[in-house]
Each structure stands twice: as structure tokens, then as C-alpha cells.
């Protein structure tokens, strides 16, 4: 069994039934609160040259450099418009990249990443029977980004699999692909179908 699947099993064993609900381009999404470390008001981002478009920049979070991802761009749904209630959700994910500049986080095997969203709604409790399996199609984003669909009155909330949406390995391969057309073609051939 790979260390990635072991880490995912350990993570799911300790995940809670509480989810942070947020809005992005008028749609409701949720993340397991287990991954969320804090929520920040939008602040000025420092752009980093030659990064994929969905990495809007970095922020200084108590002396650490934290990349900020625009989920709207990541999902192919335009750009998040910065408004009064725009927030950055800081999440902690497993870090498969061993040579990170932040030795403290490399030792811990984690990486903090910011997610730019329109507005954070609230923390909600969702029992397993309220969450349907992820659909194979029709959600408007890659199926492997979704861990389930939570029932909400007459609608659904898309529950994201944060380890897939913010996969550092995915982002590194996307950056490599963007800078090297031959690598992009190889990555497309080897990518899992969604």
C-alpha cells in the first residue's frame, strides 16, 4: 500500500462531520473542517512569475510563504472577483514534495495553501447519510475533485476532496506542462480519466 493511500486513510479516520461551507461563482461548496486552519479577509497577494494562472500569488502568513489558489480558475469557471466579502481559506494538506523551503512544514509533511473564495458561509454538520457519492459527470468540475454531494433542501452542496483539488504534485505537473509542451503531451497521456 502506498504512503499516499495510507495518509488518506489516516486522514479520513480522524475527519469530523463538520464542514466549512462557502460560495464560489454562485455555487455552494464545502470542505471538511479538519483541513481548515483559519479564514482570512482578502489581502494583497504578491504575484509570482511563471506560475499557473490559478495560483494568484502568495501571502506572508506569520513568516511563512503561503500560495493562494483561485478555485474558480482551477475549476475552469473564470476568475474570482475580489469584493468586500472575498476570503482566503487556509488549508493544510499532506505534502508529497520533500524539498520545500520551509523545513518546519517539510518535517511535518504538510503544506499550507490558501483558497480564494467569494464568501465563507458557515460551518455545518453533515452526517454520512446526508452525503451522496460523487457523481461521475454533470457537476461542472472534475469528478475526482468531489468527495460527495450533500443534500440541502432542494439542492446540493458539492463537498470537495481537498487533497485532490490542491494536490501539490498535480500543480507541479501543471506548471511543468505549461512551460514544456512535450511534457504537457506526456502528462495528458498519463493523466487519469475523469
N, C-alpha and C positions, 0 to 999 in steps of 0.2 A: 504494500500500500504506500503511495507517495506521501511525502510530508505535507503537500498541499491538501490532499483529501483528509488527512489526519487533523490538520489545523481546522478545516471546515467542520469536521465532526465535533471537535472540542468546542469550537465557537458556537455551533448550534445547540450544544448541550447546555450552555450557560446563557443563551439568549433569553430575553424576557418576553412577556406578552404585551409589552408597551412599545408603541411605535410613534415616531415623530411624523406628523402629517404636514405636508407643505404643498404649495401650489407652484406650478411651472407652466406658463403659457395657457392658463385657464384650466389645467387638468390637475387632479389630486393625486399625489404620490405619498408613499410612506417609507420610512427607514426604521429598522429595529433600533430602539433607543440604546441598545447595548453598544453599538458602534459610534454613537454620537458623544463627543466630549464637550462641546459647547456650541453656542449660537452667537454670532457676532452681527452687529449692524454692519451694513456695507461700508467699506473703507476703500481708500485709494489703493489700487493694485499697481505693482511695478511690473510692466510688461517684460518678458524675457524673449530675446530674439530667437528665431528659428525653432519655435515650439509649435506644436499643432494648434490650430485655431481655437479648439475647445479649452486649452489652457490659457485663461485670460490674463494670468500674471501670478505674482507671488505676493504674500504679505509677511511681515515680521510679526511672529506671534511669540512674545516673551523671549526674543533672541533666536528663535528658530525660523528658518525659511519654510513657508508652507505654500505649496502650489494651490491655485484656485481654479477649479474646473467649472465651466459653464455647461450645465446639463442640457440646456436647450440645444446648444451646438453639438454636444456629444450624441444627442438623440436625433440630430438632423432636423431640428424644428426651429431654425432661426437663431437669433441672439437674444439673451435675456436683457431687457431694457431696464436700466438702473432707475429705480423710483424710490419714493420715501420709505417703503416697507421692504425693499430688497435686503436679503440677509445672506450671510455666509455660514453654512453649517460645517463645523469642523468634525470630521470623522476620522477614526483610527482604524487602519486596515493592516493586515499581515503584509510584510514587506519581503517579497522574494528576491529583491536586489540587494546583494550583500555589501557592495561597496558604496555606501551612502556617506555623504559628508558629515552627517550628524551621527557621531559614534554612539551617543546615548540611545538613539532610536534604532540604530543598526543592531546594537546588543540586545535590545528588547524585541527585535524582529517585527517592529511596527513602523508605520508611516502615517503622519497626519496629513490629510488633504482637505481643502476647503471646497464646498459645493455652493455655487452661486444659484439662488432660487428667488422667485418673485416675492413670496411671503411664507413665513412659517405660521401654520395654523394653530396646532396644539398637539399635546401628547394624548394618544388614545390607547385604550386596551383592546386588543383583538385576540379572541380565543381561537385555537386552531380550527374550530368548526365554522368560524366566520371567514376563513381564508380558503378560497378555491385554488386549485392548482393553476400554474401559469398556462395561459393559452399558447398553442403552437403558432398562432397567427392572429392578426387583427388588432393588436394593442398599439401599433404605431411605432414601437421600438423593438429592438432585438429581443427575441423570446428568452435568451439566456440571461438578460439583464433583470428579468422578473422572477421573483420567488413565489408570487401568488397574487391573487386578486381578492381584495377584502370587500365583502358585501357592505353597502352603505345605502340604506333606504332603497331608492330605485336605481342606484348607480353603483359603480365600483371604484375603489381606490387601488391604484397599482402599487403593490409592495415590491420595492426594489431589492435585488441581491447586490448589496454594496460591494462585495468582494469582486463581482463581475463587472459592474459599472465602472468601478475605479481601479481595475486591475492595472497595476504598475507595469507588468510585463506587456499587457495589451497596449498601453500608452507608449512604451519604449518601442515596440514593434511598429506602431503607427508613425512615430517620429522617424524611425529608420526608413520606413516605406515612403514617407513624404520627401525625404532627402535623396532616396536612391530608387529610381523606377524599377530596376531589376529586382531589388528586394521587395518592392510592392507587389510585383507579379508573383514572386515566390511565396510571400505571405498570403496572398489571395488563394493560391493553390492549396496551402496547408491549413487555412482557417477552417474551424468547424462550421458546418452549415447551420443557418438559423432560420 
